[in-house]
C-alpha cells in the first residue's frame, strides 16, 4: 500500500482517479471502477469523480 494518493501516468482510463484509489488502498482497479459506475447511477459518482480529479495531484 502506497502512502500517497497521486494519479498515475499509466494504467488510467479517463483521469486516473480510480487507478490512484486502487493503488493507494490495494484494491483491484475493476472494483473501484465498478463502484464509481454504481454510485454514478445513484447520482453521486460523477460529482465525486470530478472533485477527486481536481484534488488528487498527478504523479
N, C-alpha and C positions, 0 to 999 in steps of 0.2 A: 504494500500500500504506500503510495507516494504521500509526501507531507504537504504538497502544494496543489492548488487547483488551478491548472492552466490548460488552455485549449491547445491541443497538439497540432502540428503542421501536417501530419499524415494520419490516416485512419479516420478521417472525418467525412461526413456526407454533406451537410449544409454549412454549419459554422463550427462544429467540433464540440458543442456543449455536451452532448451525450457521451462522446469519447472522453472528455475531461472528467465527467462524473464517474464513468466506469473505471477509468484508470485510478482515480483518487480513492475510490472505495472498494476496488477489486471485484466489481460486478461485471458480468458479461455485457457487451455493448447492446446486444439484442434485447436484453431485459430492460435496459434503460430506455432504449428507443421505443419499445412496446409500451412502457409506462407513459411516455410522453404522448403517444398516439391515443391511449385510453383517456388520459387527462385532457387531451385536445377535444375528444368527443364530448366531454363534460363542459368545456369552455374555458378551462383554466390553463391548459397546457401551452397554448400559443403565447399567452402573456408571460408565463414563467420562462419559457424558452427565450423569448426576445429579451427579457430582463437579464437572464443569465448570459446571453450573447454579449450584452453591453458590459456586464460587470466582470466576467471572467477574462483575464488578460491572455494574449497569445503567448505561446511558448517561445 
